[in-house]
């Protein structure tokens, strides 16, 4: 093989082709998609950010969180209150929302990271419930069950909203992929497999879990503010309630827990599944149908749908 051919082979790797295909897919969607489905794509991209944020902590370690809707809700309500009620610039209000989500997540979740297994999961499960109660109790600030309306958008057109969501999705996906394949990601994988062994090897797992959770909270905050500024409203059901956390977990499991493309695929499947069956079913039926699909996937493919192709690296090389 000539030197030129060797260099070409080294340059055009399956991983790079996978990322290129993902970029091209995101780029051409507005040109080939009707308005309704373009709106659905924006929602799918935002939900994919939800799942990727969950994947950063729960997909890469053994700590299963049902509290991510709490983080999303903190960011969403913060920016909604500031932008809609007090006229603060969306960029400033969004920055405050993301920062508060990271702070709240750190203060609330950091003590729970010392818990393990079902104990951590149970405590995380309480957070959206507590957040919902506080939101209703402080209806003077949050709008209660009605929520907050009139939240301004970051950009004016649907296409611009789509590309904003697509750029943030790509940046988050690539950043997550890079992190998972770094030395940091290797330590997280070790923690997932045997945390006690990590401790005995002289590595402090608390430090790595803390960094992973801060990054997870940051992405959740970004997703939360993006969602509320796109939809224009902040309500308990859309950004805070426990069912949102459950849907995030199921979408991640369907795609493949710990897999970057699996997180995106599971999120897109959830949103497009709901959009496709919405004309024919009521909301409870749609939700039940999605849960049934999740149970079937878990039963048939415990590692997620990407197990069907061997591993994500064999099917869509943006592995996690």
C-alpha positions, 0 to 999 in steps of 0.5 A: 500500500502506498504512503498516500493510501496509508495516510488516507486510511488513517485520516478517514476512520470509521469514527470520523465518518460517523461524526461526519454523517451525524453533522450532515444529518443535522444540517440537511433536516430543515431542507427536507422536513415539513414544518411540523416535523421540524418542530418535532426535531427541535423537541427531539434535539432538546430531549436528547440533551436531557438524556445526554445529561443523565448519561454523564452520571448514570450512564457512566457510573452505577448511580441511577438518578431519577432527579434530573428533572429537578435540575432541568426545572431549576434552570427552566424556572429561573430563566422563565421568572427572570425573562418573562416576569422581570424583563431580563435579557434571555442570555443573562437569564439563561446563564443564571438558570444554568448557574443555579442548576449547577449550584442546586445540583451540587448542594443537593446531590453532592451529599447523596453521592456517598450513598450507593445503589438503591439508596442514591436512587431513592433519594434522587427520586424524591427531588422532583417530588419536593420540587413540585411541592415547592413550586406549587407552594410558591405559586406567587413566584412560579405561577403554580400549576399554571406555570409561567408564560410569555418566555421570549425565544432566543431566536425568531425563526423555526429554522434558527431554533432548530440550528441552535438546538442542533449545534448544542446537541452536536457540541454536547454529544462530541464533548461527552464522547471525548470525555468517555474516551479520555482517562477520566472516562476510563476511571468512571468506567472503573467506578461503574464496574467496581468502586471499591477496587478503585478506592483500593488502587489509590484513586479517589472516586468521589472527585471523579463522581463530583466532576461528572455530576457537575458536568451533568448538571450543567448540561441539564441546565443548558437543556432546561433553558433551551427548552423553556425559551423554545416552548415559551412556557415553564410548567411543572409537567414539562420541566420538573415533574417526576414523569419527565425523569422517568421518560429520560431514564427509559429513553436512555435504556432503550437507546443503550445506557452509557452510549452517546449515539444510544442516548440520542437515538432513544431520545429521538425515538421517544419524541417521534413515537409520541408525535406519530401516535398523537393523532390517534391516542390520548396522552396516558395511552401514549405514555403507557405504550412508550413504557411497554416498548421500554420494557420489551427492549429491556427484556430483549436487549438489556444493553439497549437497541444498539446491542442489536448491532453488536456494540454502538462502535460497530453500528454508529461509531460515536461510542460511549 
